[in-house]
Amino acid sequence: MQRVMIVGAGKAGLALLKRMVETSIMKVVAVIDQNELAPGIEYAKKRGIQTSTKWEPFMNSNLNIIIEATGSNEVMQKLQNVKHSDMMIIPGSVALIISELVEEKEELIARLKEETYKQQTIFNSTNDGMIVIDMNEKIILFNKMAEKITGFPREKAIGLNIKKVISSSKLGRTLKTREVEINQEQVLENGLKIITTRIPMIDESGNLLGALSLFKDITEVVNLAEEVTNLKDIQMMLEAIIQSSEEAISVVDEEGRGILINRAYSRLTGLTEDQVIGKPATADISEGESMHMKVLQTRRAVRGARMKVGPAKKDVIVNVAPVIVSGKLKGSVGVIHDMSEIQTLTTELNRARQIIRTLEAKYSFEDIIGVSDEMKMAIEQAKLGAKTPATVLLRGESGTGKELFAHAIHNASDRKYNKFIRVNCAAISENLLESELFGYDEGAFSGAKRGGKKGFFEEANNGSIFLDEIGELSANMQAKLLRVLQENEIVRVGGTKPIAVNVRVIAATNVNIEKAMAEGSFREDLYYRLNRYPISIPPLRDRKEDIPALCERLLRKLNQDYGRNIEGLTSHAINQLIQYHWPGNVRELENVLGRAIIFMEYHETTISEKHIPMLQLSRLERKVQENKAFVHNNEETLAEAVERVEADVIKRSLEFHEYNRTQTAKALGISLRSLYYKMEKYNLANNSMQ
């Protein structure tokens, strides 16, 4: 690269310096100017180029060119006198012209390369073979497809006579005749048949420049012809596939008139082709609106719509999707499912779920909804407890989600890959509970299985067992459970040999265990064993800010259970739910939403105030408030006041339900066994006989 010194750093010198730095066509060694504040001097210093007020020190620096940019004849003469014989002095104006010419040349070369690359890309990306010859019949263009079809390498073809590459070529004749030949059939040396078009290349002045051949393998054309021929066969095959499907299918055109049904559709609905084909989409509907028409109007698919079809008013679920071809709506296709089959499958699935639920935990902490501080604290406590082997006692009202917490604790512990057994201590009679929990040996009692049977604690070995309603255990069962917690071993009914078990116990209760302990109905030592890691789950009335998020999660579950697509609740409906006091907690909220969905029309997708019944205090609660049963008379202890109120509530609930114990227990949210115990305690059993 030429080494250059620029003398003069004024405007002309600065412009010349910038051009040389940007184009890199020469290396600027030094910039000279008597004015140290000249703009070119400052520019050179920033780019590491040497500067000076004198040129003499640089005359022996292997300079090739000196550019005089001051425009002074005197300076030019001085430079001529001191330069070496192998140096060249160029005036600044001449140097600027030379740099502009070099830059223009490089720009033209780059543009030419870009255009050439674009042309080559276009030629090579086409699916047609392309060959161009010049006036001497020599190949000057031979694209990739030509190479593929002829089997002749491109590198060798360029510059050869066309006859040496394709002996049967008639491009030479095109040069002579100057006539265009379109879609001419030709056989190549490799046996392939092609269809070729030959075109003479003539400029605007009428001068012949060469000839172009565009050709395609005739096999593709033959395949296209065969595809057109086979369209009818394909249509018949598609109809045969639809007819052989066991799914009931109906198709309508863009006007909503039936154009196709299959045999499964006729079997399900009882309608024939004459009753459906050419008829409106509503012809097969007994109850409900046409999903075909809805899809044609909205261009959106509909899934899980329930209706009744055919003369027998068959209950079905319909999935309908639009048929869109090239952006145009051509109709819609519907698949109809018999509800009776779905109900059978649902029943079997529920049975399977019941079995699975006894063997594994299905919820995690991600399934627990809570944005309130109280709920966040309970979740954090549960997460910490899950990492320890300590017994956990879940305390909270009925319907707050104690079982959900138990599942999550198991799944977050190191026992999550082992069994999770759930036991409702209040749902199993006392006579059976011992054998269910601890198992029995052969011959322990009449009807015992041969070989005995494992109990829940043995089944849950190395896993977790969830004991719900722990406060309902009898004194005998409390003693046996205490032994399990203390010794980590059980003894089967009818057996004498202790069996070691490694089980993490998660207990839950909605009763006041401290009160039961004070009354002597719950063992104090068992209480302290269970209460090692207590977690209190707040009732819904204390965390109403969780209601919107709970509704969203519950609606997702209820949509699956009921086959609906409810999108959410209105703001007024949410406010109405928040104003309610929720004695039944989250379970009651789920029941309210489920009841609303059941009574909603199928076209409705949002729950509003009209779908939610008035959530007011029950008649029993109003009576208690009217009678001021909760007012303390300052003459009784807290325990006595609690017992008085509890007795009054139970008595009024019994009266309200006409002493139907099952309905009363359900309304009060306690087990039937607890109700009998409390009736006897408060001497309410005798009143029911009056």
MOFENUR-V835344 format. One record per backbone hydrogen bond with DSSP energy under -1.0 kcal/mol. NH is the residue of the N-H (numbers start at 1). CO is the residue of the C=O. If there is no record, write none. Layout:
NH:CO, NH:CO
//
This chain:
4:27, 5:65, 6:30, 7:67, 8:32, 14:10, 15:11, 16:12, 17:13, 18:14, 19:15, 20:16, 21:17, 22:18, 23:19, 24:20, 27:2, 29:4, 31:50, 32:6, 33:52, 38:35, 40:9, 42:38, 43:39, 44:40, 45:41, 46:42, 48:45, 49:44, 50:29, 52:31, 58:55, 59:56, 61:58, 64:3, 65:3, 66:88, 67:5, 68:90, 69:7, 76:72, 77:73, 78:74, 79:75, 80:76, 81:77, 82:78, 83:79, 87:84, 88:64, 90:66, 92:68, 95:91, 96:92, 97:93, 98:94, 99:95, 100:96, 101:97, 102:98, 103:99, 104:100, 105:101, 106:102, 107:103, 108:104, 109:105, 110:106, 111:107, 112:108, 113:109, 114:110, 115:111, 116:112, 117:113, 118:114, 119:115, 120:116, 121:117, 122:118, 123:119, 124:120, 125:121, 129:215, 131:213, 132:141, 133:211, 134:138, 137:134, 139:160, 140:132, 141:132, 143:130, 147:143, 148:144, 149:145, 150:146, 151:147, 157:153, 158:154, 159:139, 160:157, 162:137, 164:161, 166:162, 169:166, 174:170, 175:171, 176:172, 177:173, 178:174, 181:198, 184:196, 186:194, 188:192, 191:188, 194:186, 195:216, 196:184, 197:214, 198:181, 199:212, 201:210, 203:207, 206:203, 209:201, 210:201, 211:133, 212:199, 213:131, 214:197, 215:129, 216:195, 218:193, 220:217, 222:218, 223:219, 224:220, 225:221, 226:222, 227:223, 228:224, 229:225, 230:226, 234:230, 235:231, 236:232, 237:233, 238:234, 239:235, 240:236, 241:237, 242:238, 243:239, 244:240, 250:334, 251:260, 252:332, 253:257, 256:253, 258:279, 259:251, 260:251, 262:249, 266:262, 267:263, 268:264, 269:265, 270:266, 276:273, 277:273, 278:258, 279:276, 281:256, 283:280, 285:282, 286:308, 287:308, 294:290, 295:291, 296:292, 297:293, 298:294, 299:295, 302:320, 305:318, 307:316, 308:287, 309:314, 310:284, 313:310, 314:309, 316:307, 317:337, 318:305, 319:335, 320:302, 321:333, 323:331, 325:328, 328:325, 330:323, 332:252, 333:321, 334:250, 335:319, 336:248, 337:317, 339:315, 342:338, 343:339, 344:340, 345:341, 346:342, 347:343, 348:344, 349:345, 350:346, 351:347, 352:348, 353:349, 354:350, 355:351, 356:352, 357:353, 359:356, 360:356, 367:364, 368:365, 376:372, 377:373, 378:374, 379:375, 380:376, 381:377, 382:378, 383:379, 384:380, 385:381, 386:382, 388:385, 392:505, 393:533, 394:507, 395:535, 396:509, 400:397, 405:401, 406:402, 407:403, 408:404, 409:405, 410:406, 411:407, 412:408, 413:410, 416:413, 418:415, 420:359, 421:464, 423:466, 425:468, 427:424, 433:429, 436:432, 437:433, 438:434, 439:435, 440:453, 441:493, 444:441, 448:445, 452:449, 453:440, 456:436, 457:437, 459:455, 460:456, 461:458, 462:502, 463:460, 464:419, 465:504, 466:421, 467:506, 468:423, 470:508, 472:469, 473:470, 478:474, 479:475, 480:476, 481:477, 482:478, 483:479, 484:480, 485:481, 486:482, 487:483, 488:484, 490:499, 493:439, 495:492, 499:490, 501:488, 504:463, 506:465, 507:392, 508:467, 509:394, 513:511, 516:512, 517:513, 518:514, 519:515, 521:516, 527:523, 528:524, 529:525, 530:526, 531:527, 535:393, 537:395, 542:539, 543:540, 546:543, 547:544, 550:546, 551:547, 552:548, 553:549, 554:550, 555:551, 556:552, 557:553, 558:554, 559:555, 560:556, 561:557, 562:558, 563:559, 564:559, 567:605, 570:607, 574:570, 575:571, 576:572, 577:573, 578:574, 579:575, 585:582, 586:399, 588:584, 589:585, 590:586, 591:587, 592:588, 593:589, 594:590, 595:591, 596:592, 597:593, 598:594, 599:595, 600:597, 604:601, 607:568, 611:608, 612:609, 616:614, 622:618, 623:619, 624:620, 625:621, 626:622, 627:623, 629:624, 631:628, 641:637, 642:638, 643:639, 644:640, 645:641, 646:642, 647:643, 648:644, 649:645, 650:646, 651:647, 652:648, 653:649, 654:650, 655:651, 656:652, 657:653, 658:655, 659:654, 660:657, 661:659, 664:660, 665:661, 666:662, 667:663, 668:664, 670:665, 675:671, 676:672, 677:673, 678:674, 679:675, 680:676, 681:677, 682:678, 684:679, 685:679, 688:684, 689:686, 690:687
//
